């Protein structure tokens, strides 16, 4: 039986874990940049799902960042987070999982994905604290 996933704090903990994996993985030549971009996308997806939970919005099983953003009720993404880059992370959700499905990811693409994911996590944590939700 699956666990109850309606706890925003658990989603954020999982998002933090994904970013910790990216940080650790960047130190190893054996870890593919595509794999790290996948974890950046996962951190964003889980952060947004935590925010949706905090707002009482149900969401479909999706990896599409744009779909999740569109479900946020009256929540404005800070200007410091590029909408184009944010929505672009969706490609890493599936294509980065299997060899040959995605062109090699450059170091600068990984830097952008990590920066966006870090900003989204910080923003969602701040939103949850401001709104009385759990950011822990």
N, C-alpha and C positions, 0 to 999 in steps of 0.2 A: 504494500500500500504506500502510495507517495506521501511525502510529508506535506504539511500545510505550508504553502509558499506565499501566504498573505501577510508576511511580516517584512515591512520595508527595511528594517535593520539587517535582516538576513540577506536580502538582496544586495544591500550596500556592502556587507562583509564579503560577499562573493565578488562584487565589482573590485573591491580593494585587493582581493586575492589575485584577480586577473592582472591588475596593474603591477603587483609585486612579482608575478611571474615574468612580466615583460621586463621589469628592471633587472631581475636575476638573469633572464635569458640573453639580455644584451651583452652580458659579460662572456658569453660562450660562442665560439665560432661554429659550434655544432648545431646551434639553434637557428633555424631559418627565419628570416625577417618576415616572411609571409605568416608564419606561425605566431609571431609576436603581434603582427597586425590583427590577426584573428582575436587574440586576447584583448587588444585595445577595443575592438568592436564589441566584444562580450562585456567589457567593463561599462561601455556606454549603454548597451542594451539593458543591462542589469540595473544601472543607475536610473535610467528612465522608467523602468518597471517599478522600482522602489518609489519613485515620485508619483506614479499612477496609483499605486496602492495607497499611498498617503492621502491622495485626493479621492479615494473611493471609486476609482475608475477601473472597471474590468478591461482586460486586454486579451487579444487572441494570442495563440502560440505563434509568434513571428520573430524573425531576426531583423526585420525591416525597421531601421531607425526612423525613417520618415513616417511610417505608419504609427509608431509609438509617439513621436512628436505631435502628430496631428490629433492624437487622443487627449493630449494635455489640456485641461480646461482653463483657459485664460492665463496660462503660465507662459511668460515671455523668456525666451532664451537670451542670455546676455549678449550684447553686441561683440564681446571679446571672443565668442565662440562662432566660428564661421558655419553658417547653415549648410553651405555647399560641402565643406569638408566633413561636417557632422553626418549629413545624409550619405555622403560618399563612402563612409565606413561600412555600410551594408554589404558592399561587394566582398569584404573580407569574411563575412559570416559563413559563407558556404564555399566560395571559390578557393579560399586559402587552405582549406582542409585537405585537399588532395593534389598530389603532384600533377603538374601539367594543366590544371584548370585556371591558373592565374599566372600572368607573366611575373618574372622575378621582381620583387619589391626592392626599391632602392633605399638606401639609408635615410635619405631626406623624406621619402614617403613614410617610413617608420617613424621618424621624428615628428612629422605632422600628426600621424595617427595617435602617437603617445601624448602629444601636447593637447590634442582635442579631448582625448579620453580623460586626461588628468584634469582639465578644465571642467568637463561635464561632471565628473565625480565631485569635485569641490563645490560646484554650483548646486548639485542636487543635495549634497550634505547641508549646505547653508539653507536651502529652501526647506528642508525637513526640520531643521532646528528652528527656523523662523516661524514655520507653520505648526510647531508643536509635535511634529512627527519624530520618529526615532532615527537618529543618524548613527547609532551605535550598532 
